[in-house]
Amino acid sequence: MMKIFLFIFTLAILVLGASFTLLNADPVQVNYYFGTADIALSVILVGTLVTGALIGVSATMGKLLSLKLQVSKLRRS
């Protein structure tokens, strides 16, 4: 039963992602430091989301690793 729910949930996310891409397919001019580029708005938004997620994960990794080290030290003693 859980596999069916997971499949339906994944399918719903894919459909929402596809509709999001179709609704935001207009090109947007992006100004870089060394030039400009016309990129689809959906690509920019997804790229920003992924970049934010990676920054969030990397920000928590230091604390997570220090806590794991502390747990391993406490288990040894």
Phi, psi and omega in degrees: 000321181293325179295323179293316178299316179296320178296315180295319178297315179296318179296319178296319178296319179295320178294318177297320178295319179294318179292324176298317179295319180291324180286335183242044183271357182292138178286144179235139179278125179250126180262115175267177176293329185246014179162192180228162177209148174259114183232146178297141182300322181296324178294319179295316181294318179293319177298320178294319178298314180294318179298317178296320178295318179295321177295318179296317179294316181292330178290328181271346183296322180300313179294319180297316180294322179293323178292322177295321177296319179295319179296317180294324177294319180291328179289329180288329184270000000 
